[in-house]
């Protein structure tokens, strides 16, 4: 099963002279190519440090083993209250932890 989603945010404004402001449109786009397999393995793209990386997740019970672009590794534990807590590995931003949790839980 493949699901494709796109999200865009528009930001940025800078001053070009003492009197004029120019709006610069900068797109931060996250496109997901989501692959869900029946064996608890997931693959999708994620925006991390302003780069789009492939995210591989293997779910074993309440633990999500996360590998981003084959060099960033972390484990996330799903809590009974619905939250997700990183328990080991490279430190991930809270927004990435939430995104990974959402992707896995929605596709399970």
C-alpha positions in Angstrom: 0.0 0.0 0.0 1.4 3.4 -1.0 0.0 6.7 0.2 1.2 10.0 -1.1 0.7 13.2 0.9 2.1 16.7 0.6 2.4 19.5 3.1 3.7 23.1 2.4 4.4 26.0 4.7 5.2 29.4 3.5 7.5 31.6 5.6 10.0 34.4 5.5 10.0 38.1 5.2 13.1 40.3 4.9 13.8 44.0 4.6 15.5 45.2 1.4 15.9 48.8 2.3 14.9 51.2 5.1 11.5 51.7 3.6 10.5 48.5 1.8 9.7 45.0 2.9 9.9 42.1 0.5 8.1 38.9 1.1 10.1 35.9 0.2 8.2 32.8 -0.3 10.0 29.7 0.9 8.4 26.4 0.6 9.1 23.6 3.1 7.5 20.6 1.6 7.2 17.1 3.1 6.1 14.5 0.7 5.4 11.0 2.0 5.7 7.9 -0.1 4.4 5.6 2.5 4.9 1.8 2.3 3.2 -0.4 4.9 4.0 -4.1 5.0 2.1 -6.7 6.9 5.2 -7.6 9.0 5.3 -4.4 11.0 7.8 -2.6 8.8 7.1 0.9 7.4 8.9 3.2 5.0 8.2 6.8 4.2 10.0 10.1 3.7 10.4 12.6 6.5 11.9 16.2 6.7 14.8 16.1 9.1 17.2 19.1 9.5 15.8 20.7 6.3 16.6 17.5 4.3 14.1 14.9 3.0 15.3 11.5 4.3 13.9 8.0 4.0 12.6 6.7 7.3 12.4 3.0 8.0 10.4 1.9 11.0 10.1 -1.6 12.4 7.4 -2.0 15.1 8.0 -4.7 17.7 5.2 -4.4 20.3 5.2 -0.9 21.7 8.8 -0.1 20.5 9.4 1.6 17.1 12.9 1.0 15.8 13.6 4.0 13.6 16.4 4.4 11.0 16.7 7.6 9.0 18.7 7.5 5.8 20.8 4.5 7.2 22.8 6.7 9.6 20.4 8.1 12.2 19.0 5.4 14.6 16.6 5.8 17.4 14.0 3.8 19.4 10.6 5.3 20.3 8.3 3.7 22.9 4.6 4.1 22.6 3.0 4.9 26.0 -0.4 3.7 27.2 -1.6 7.3 27.3 -1.0 7.6 23.5 2.2 9.6 23.7 5.5 8.5 22.3 8.9 8.8 24.1 12.3 8.4 22.6 14.2 5.8 24.7 17.5 5.6 22.9 19.6 6.6 19.9 20.3 9.8 18.1 18.1 12.6 19.5 15.1 13.4 17.3 13.1 16.6 17.4 9.7 16.2 19.1 7.9 17.0 15.8 9.7 14.1 14.1 8.7 11.7 16.9 5.1 12.8 16.7 5.1 12.5 12.9 6.6 9.0 13.0 4.1 7.9 15.6 1.2 9.3 13.6 2.4 7.6 10.4 2.8 4.2 12.0 -0.4 4.2 14.1 -2.6 5.5 11.2 -1.3 2.8 8.9 -1.4 -0.1 11.4 
